[in-house]
């Protein structure tokens, strides 16, 4: 008999296993259950499944250790692993992701959410051995996201507008697919690094941040899914309308720096703030987008292991160019300062006839004050931006201080 897929469910609670079986068998999955990690390994050795659904609360082994043992014994891509956590507890989830888990669910969850996660996990697992496929219009990516069109392309990724078919009203999302080949230099453990950092980004929620909705690996590509924002980038607006005046610059800066203050409180560094990554919605709200290079401030793995420059040359902070390991929120303050300079002058702050020339200019040259280029911007605002772009980060204000000074400017008006 052909099944939709084979699944092993491991949980210390019999009632939970009974509920899993009822849902999954109704969907034509072949289901085996067990109450311990030891029994899970025995079932796995007897017949590897397509998917393991495992509680983080198994009494005889941690979820991380169980994931690691499954990955060590697998001779091929191995089963997909979905962990289920009783609370949204960051540590066991991050540990399991680092050891090879592919998906996670936090209780309580809706039956539809559970069904969707299971279907996605099995679909993605089956594509691991398939040739790399570049998404095109009409394709169903990761079994869920139907490609509508391409809306952006960078050095290492492509962004698509897609419909989330798991939603009854087919909500539009922004799907960013990364070029794995570009990231081969990172390390063999990039899969776990990506999943851990994407999980951390998915927990962020602020009115001035574009929300991350999903993430994972599919057909040899890594991806993140974000809310689709209807609006224009600052880059588009400045190119079309020219430099902004001080009032609009200050209102813009206050919203973005509010997002930076939130990120710094959560020890997250964006690392790629630039005019193309800041959106103004049709309602006039500011949204900071694209967390493709974001990382936890206390996780130096990506920077330390590859020691290669990541970011946008004319807007990146000097400490990023130099490959310093201990990046913090001040590098985002620098990039926001460079972005405000661009918005106030319609000029990039650093130029050159090659990437290396731009990076050298960024490290060694100071751009003029905005007010010296655009008389519609005052000296006080221009000097705040100049401080944000201090080469020495110890001289640079943190986001909360920048916000305080910008707020004071607004109050003076």
For each residue, the residues with C-beta under 8 A, 3 or more apart:
1:
2:
3: 6 28 29 30
4: 27 28 29 122
5: 29 30 49 50 51 122
6: 3 29 30 31 32 47 49 50 51
7: 24 29 30 31 32 49 50 51 52 53 118 122
8: 31 32 33 34 40 43 44 49 51 52 53 79
9: 17 20 21 24 31 32 33 34 52 53 54
10: 33 34 35 36 37 39 40 52 53 54 55 58 66
11: 16 17 20 33 35 54 55 57 58 84
12: 35 36 55 57 58 59
13: 16 17 55
14: 17 18 35
15: 18 19
16: 11 13 19 20 55
17: 9 11 13 14 20 21 33 35
18: 14 15 21 22
19: 15 16 22 23
20: 9 11 16 17 23 24 31 33 53
21: 9 17 18 24 25 31 33
22: 18 19 25 26
23: 19 20 26 27 111 114 115
24: 7 9 20 21 27 29 31 118
25: 21 22 28 29 31
26: 22 23
27: 4 23 24 115 118
28: 3 4 25
29: 3 4 5 6 7 24 25 118
30: 3 5 6 7
31: 6 7 8 9 20 21 24 25
32: 6 7 8 9 43 49
33: 8 9 10 11 17 20 21
34: 8 9 10 39 40 42 43
35: 10 11 12 14 17 39
36: 10 12 39 40 58 59 60 61
37: 10 40 41 58 60 61 65 66
38: 41 42 60 61
39: 10 34 35 36 42 43
40: 8 10 34 36 37 43 44 52 54 58 66
41: 37 38 44 45 66 69 70
42: 34 38 39 45 46
43: 8 32 34 39 40 46 47 49
44: 8 40 41 47 48 49 52 70 73 79
45: 41 42 48 73
46: 42 43
47: 6 43 44
48: 44 45 74 78 79
49: 5 6 7 8 32 43 44 52 79
50: 5 6 7 79 80 122 125 126
51: 5 6 7 8 79 80 81 82 118 121 122 125
52: 7 8 9 10 40 44 49 70 79 80 81 82
53: 7 8 9 10 20 82 84 118
54: 9 10 11 40 58 63 66 67 81 82 83 84
55: 10 11 12 13 16 58 63 83 84 85 86
56: 62 63 83 84 85 86 89 92 93 96
57: 11 12 86
58: 10 11 12 36 37 40 54 55 61 62 63 66
59: 12 36
60: 36 37 38
61: 36 37 38 58 65 66
62: 56 58 65 66 92 95
63: 54 55 56 58 66 67 83 92 95 96 99 101
64: 67 68 92 95 96 98 99
65: 37 61 62 68 69 99
66: 10 37 40 41 54 58 61 62 63 69 70
67: 54 63 64 70 71 81 83 96 99 100 101
68: 64 65 71 72 99 100
69: 41 65 66 72 73
70: 41 44 52 66 67 73 74 78 79 81 100
71: 67 68 74 78 99 100
72: 68 69
73: 44 45 69 70
74: 48 70 71 77 78 79
75:
76: 129
77: 74 125 128 129
78: 48 70 71 74 100
79: 8 44 48 49 50 51 52 70 74 125
80: 50 51 52 102 103 121 122 124 125
81: 51 52 54 67 70 96 100 101 102 103
82: 51 52 53 54 101 102 103 104 105 117 118 121
83: 54 55 56 63 67 92 93 96 101 103 104 105
84: 11 53 54 55 56 104 105 106 107
85: 55 56 88 89 92 93 104 105 106 107
86: 55 56 57 89 106 107
87: 106 107
88: 85 93 106 203
89: 56 85 86 92 93
90: 93 94 200 203
91: 94 95
92: 56 62 63 64 83 85 89 95 96
93: 56 83 85 88 89 90 96 97 104 199
94: 90 91 97 98 196 199 200
95: 62 63 64 91 92 98 99
96: 56 63 64 67 81 83 92 93 99 100 101 104
97: 93 94 100 101 104 192 195 196 199
98: 64 94 95 192 193 195 196
99: 63 64 65 67 68 71 95 96 192
100: 67 68 70 71 78 81 96 97 191 192
101: 63 67 81 82 83 96 97 104 195
102: 80 81 82 121 124 125 195 216 217
103: 80 81 82 83 117 120 121 216
104: 82 83 84 85 93 96 97 101 199
105: 82 83 84 85 109 113 114 117
106: 84 85 86 87 88 109
107: 84 85 86 87
108:
109: 105 106 113 114
110: 113 114
111: 23 114 115
112: 115 116
113: 105 109 110 116 117
114: 23 105 109 110 111 117 118
115: 23 27 111 112 118 119
116: 112 113 119 120 144 166
117: 82 103 105 113 114 120 121
118: 7 24 27 29 51 53 82 114 115 121 122
119: 115 116 122 123 143
120: 103 116 117 123 124 142 143 144 216
121: 51 80 82 102 103 117 118 124 125
122: 4 5 7 50 51 80 118 119 125 126
123: 119 120 126 127 142 143
124: 80 102 120 121 127 128 142 143 216 217 218 219
125: 50 51 77 79 80 102 121 122 128
126: 50 122 123 129 130
127: 123 124 130 218 219 220
128: 77 124 125 217 219 220
129: 76 77 126
130: 126 127 133 219 220
131:
132: 180 219 220 221
133: 130 139 219
134:
135: 139 141 147 158 160 175 177
136: 139 147
137: 147 148 149
138: 146 147
139: 133 135 136 146 147
140: 143 144 145 146 147 165
141: 135 144 145 146 147 160 162 175 177 218 223
142: 120 123 124 145 216 218 223
143: 119 120 123 124 140
144: 116 120 140 141 164 165 166 214
145: 140 141 142 160 162 163 164 165 173 175 225
146: 138 139 140 141 162 163 165 170
147: 135 136 137 138 139 140 141 160 161 162 175
148: 137 160 161 162 163 172
149: 137 160 161
150: 153 158 159 160 161
151: 159 160 161 174
152: 158 159
153: 150 157 158 159
154: 157 158 159 292
155: 182
156: 178 179 182 183 292
157: 153 154 176 177 178 179 292
158: 135 150 152 153 154 176 177 179
159: 150 151 152 153 154 174 175 176 177
160: 135 141 145 147 148 149 150 151 174 175 176 177
161: 147 148 149 150 151 172 173 174 175 228
162: 141 145 146 147 148 172 173 174 175 225
163: 145 146 148 170 171 172 173
164: 144 145 167 170 171 172 173 213 225
165: 140 144 145 146 170
166: 116 144
167: 164 170 171
168:
169:
170: 146 163 164 165 167
171: 163 164 167 228
172: 148 161 162 163 164 228
173: 145 161 162 163 164 213 225 226 227 228
174: 151 159 160 161 162 210 225 226 227 228 229 289
175: 135 141 145 147 159 160 161 162 223 224 225
176: 157 158 159 160 223 224 225 226 290 292
177: 135 141 157 158 159 160 221 222 223
178: 156 157 182 183 221 222 223 292
179: 156 157 158 182 183 221
180: 132 183 184 220 221 222
181: 184
182: 155 156 178 179
183: 156 178 179 180 186 190 222
184: 180 181
185: 306 308
186: 183 190 193 302 305 306
187: 190 193 301 305 306
188:
189: 192 193
190: 183 186 187 193 194
191: 100 194 195 217 222
192: 97 98 99 100 189 195 196
193: 98 186 187 189 190 196 197 301 302
194: 190 191 197 198 215 217 222
195: 97 98 101 102 191 192 198 199 215 216 217
196: 94 97 98 192 193 199 200 299
197: 193 194 200 201 294 295 296 299 302
198: 194 195 201 202 212 215 216 224
199: 93 94 97 104 195 196 202 203 215
200: 90 94 196 197 203 204 268 296
201: 197 198 204 212 215 224 268 291 294
202: 198 199 212 213 214 215
203: 88 90 199 200 266
204: 200 201 209 211 212 262 263 266 268
205: 209 211
206: 209 258 259 262
207: 285
208: 255 256 258 259 262 285 286 287 288
209: 204 205 206 259 262 263 287 288
210: 174 226 227 229 279 287 288 289 290
211: 204 205 226 227
212: 198 201 202 204 215 224 225 226 291
213: 164 173 202 225 226 227
214: 144 202 223 224 225
215: 194 195 198 199 201 202 212 222 223 224 225
216: 102 103 120 124 142 195 198 222 223
217: 102 124 128 191 194 195 220 221 222 223
218: 124 127 141 142 221 223
219: 124 127 128 130 132 133
220: 127 128 130 132 180 217
221: 132 177 178 179 180 217 218
222: 177 178 180 183 191 194 215 216 217
223: 141 142 175 176 177 178 214 215 216 217 218
224: 175 176 198 201 212 214 215 291 292
225: 145 162 164 173 174 175 176 212 213 214 215
226: 173 174 176 210 211 212 213 289 291
227: 173 174 210 211 213
228: 161 171 172 173 174
229: 174 210 279 281 287 289
230: 281 282
231: 279 280 281 282 287
232: 236 237 279 280
233: 236 237 275 276 277 278 279 280
234: 237 238 252 275 276 278 279 280 339 342 343
235: 238 239 274 275 276 342
236: 232 233 239 240
237: 232 233 234 240 241 280
238: 234 235 241 242 243 244 275 342 343 346
239: 235 236 346
240: 236 237
241: 237 238
242: 238 346
243: 238 343 344 345 346 373 374 376
244: 238 248 249 252 343 344
245: 248 249 374 376 377
246: 249 250 344 376 377 378 381
247: 250 251 413
248: 244 245 251 252
249: 244 245 246 252 253 340 343 344 377 381
250: 246 247 253 254 381 406 409 410
251: 247 248 254 255 410
252: 234 244 248 249 255 256 278 286 340 343
253: 249 250 256 257 336 340 402 406
254: 250 251 257 258 403 406 407 410
255: 208 251 252 258 259 285 286
256: 208 252 253 259 260 273 278 286 288 336 339
257: 253 254 260 261 333 336 399 402 403 406
258: 206 208 254 255 261 262 403
259: 206 208 209 255 256 262 263 286 288
260: 256 257 263 264 270 288 329 332 333 336 399 402
261: 257 258 264 265 399 400 403
262: 204 206 208 209 258 259 265 266
263: 204 209 259 260 266 268 269 270 329 332 399
264: 260 261 267 268 328 329 332 398 399 400
265: 261 262
266: 203 204 262 263
267: 264 296 297 298
268: 200 201 204 263 264 294 295 296 297
269: 263 294 295 296 297 327 328 329 331 332
270: 260 263 273 288 291 293 294 332 335
271: 293 294 295 310 311 316 320 327 331 332 335
272: 277 290 292 293 294 310 311 312 316 335
273: 256 270 277 278 288 315 332 335 336 339
274: 235 277 278 312 314 315 335 338 339
275: 233 234 235 238 278 315 339 342 343
276: 233 234 235
277: 233 272 273 274 288 289 290
278: 233 234 252 256 273 274 275 286 287 288 289 339
279: 210 229 231 232 233 234 286 287 288 289
280: 231 232 233 234 237 284 285 286 287
281: 229 230 231 284 285 286 287
282: 230 231
283:
284: 280 281
285: 207 208 255 280 281
286: 208 252 255 256 259 278 279 280 281
287: 208 209 210 229 231 278 279 280 281
288: 208 209 210 256 259 260 270 273 277 278 279
289: 174 210 226 229 277 278 279
290: 176 210 272 277
291: 201 212 224 226 270 294
292: 154 156 157 176 178 224 272
293: 270 271 272 310 311
294: 197 201 268 269 270 271 272 291
295: 197 268 269 271 299 302 303 327
296: 197 200 267 268 269 299
297: 267 268 269 327 328 329
298: 267
299: 196 197 295 296 302
300: 303 304 325 326
301: 187 193 304 305
302: 186 193 197 295 299 305 306 310
303: 295 300 306 307 310 323 324 325 327
304: 300 301 307 325
305: 186 187 301 302
306: 185 186 187 302 303
307: 303 304 323
308: 185 323
309: 316 320 321 323 359
310: 271 272 293 302 303 320
311: 271 272 293 315 316 317 320 321 335
312: 272 274 315 316 335
313: 316 350 355 358 359 362
314: 274 338 348 349 350 351 358 362
315: 273 274 275 311 312 335 338 339 342 348 349
316: 271 272 309 311 312 313 320 321 331 334 335 362
317: 311 320 321 327 330 331 332 334 335 393
318: 321 322 334 362 363 391 393
319: 322 324 327 331 393
320: 271 309 310 311 316 317 323 324 327 331
321: 309 311 316 317 318 359 362 363
322: 318 319 363
323: 303 307 308 309 320
324: 303 319 320 327
325: 300 303 304
326: 300
327: 269 271 295 297 303 317 319 320 324 331
328: 264 269 297 331 393
329: 260 263 264 269 297 332 333 398 399
330: 317 333 334 393 396 398
331: 269 271 316 317 319 320 327 328 334 335 393
332: 260 263 264 269 270 271 273 317 329 335 336 399
333: 257 260 329 330 336 337 388 396 397 398 399 402
334: 316 317 318 330 331 337 338 388 389 390 393 396
335: 270 271 272 273 274 311 312 315 316 317 331 332 338 339
336: 253 256 257 260 273 332 333 339 340 388 402
337: 333 334 340 341 385 386 387 388 389
338: 274 314 315 334 335 341 342 349 350 389
339: 234 256 273 274 275 278 315 335 336 342 343
340: 249 252 253 336 337 343 344 370 385 388
341: 337 338 344 345 347 349 367 370 385 389
342: 234 235 238 275 315 338 339 345 346 347 348 349
343: 234 238 243 244 249 252 275 339 340 346
344: 243 244 246 249 340 341 370 373 374 377 382 385
345: 243 341 342 370 373 374
346: 238 239 242 243 342 343
347: 341 342 373
348: 314 315 342 351
349: 314 315 338 341 342 362 367 389
350: 313 314 338 358 361 362 365 367
351: 314 348 357 358 361
352: 355 356 357 358 359 360 361
353: 357
354: 357 358
355: 313 352 358 359
356: 352 359 360
357: 351 352 353 354 360 361
358: 313 314 350 351 352 354 355 361 362
359: 309 313 321 352 355 356 362 363
360: 352 356 357 363 364
361: 350 351 352 357 358 364 365
362: 313 314 316 318 321 349 350 358 359 365
363: 318 321 322 359 360 391
364: 360 361
365: 350 361 362
366: 386 389 391
367: 341 349 350 389
368: 372 373
369: 372 373 379 382 383 385 386
370: 340 341 344 345 373 374 377 381 382 385
371: 374 375 377 378 379 381 382
372: 368 369 382
373: 243 344 345 347 368 369 370
374: 243 245 344 345 370 371 377
375: 371
376: 243 245 246
377: 245 246 249 344 370 371 374 381 382
378: 246 371 381 382
379: 369 371 382 383
380: 383 384 409
381: 246 249 250 370 371 377 378 384 385 406 409
382: 344 369 370 371 372 377 378 379 385 386
383: 369 379 380 386 387
384: 380 381 387 388 402 405 406 409
385: 337 340 341 344 369 370 381 382 388 389
386: 337 366 369 382 383 389 390
387: 337 383 384 390 395 396 397 402
388: 333 334 336 337 340 384 385 396 397 402
389: 334 337 338 341 349 366 367 385 386 396
390: 334 386 387 393 395 396
391: 318 363 366
392: 395 396
393: 317 318 319 328 330 331 334 390 396
394:
395: 387 390 392
396: 330 333 334 387 388 389 390 392 393
397: 333 387 388 401 402 405
398: 264 329 330 333 401 402
399: 257 260 261 263 264 329 332 333 402 403
400: 261 264 403 404
401: 397 398 404 405
402: 253 257 260 333 336 384 387 388 397 398 399 405 406
403: 254 257 258 261 399 400 406 407
404: 400 401 407 408
405: 384 397 401 402 408 409
406: 250 253 254 257 381 384 402 403 409 410
407: 254 403 404 410 411
408: 404 405 411 412
409: 250 380 381 384 405 406 412 413
410: 250 251 254 406 407 413
411: 407 408
412: 408 409
413: 247 409 410
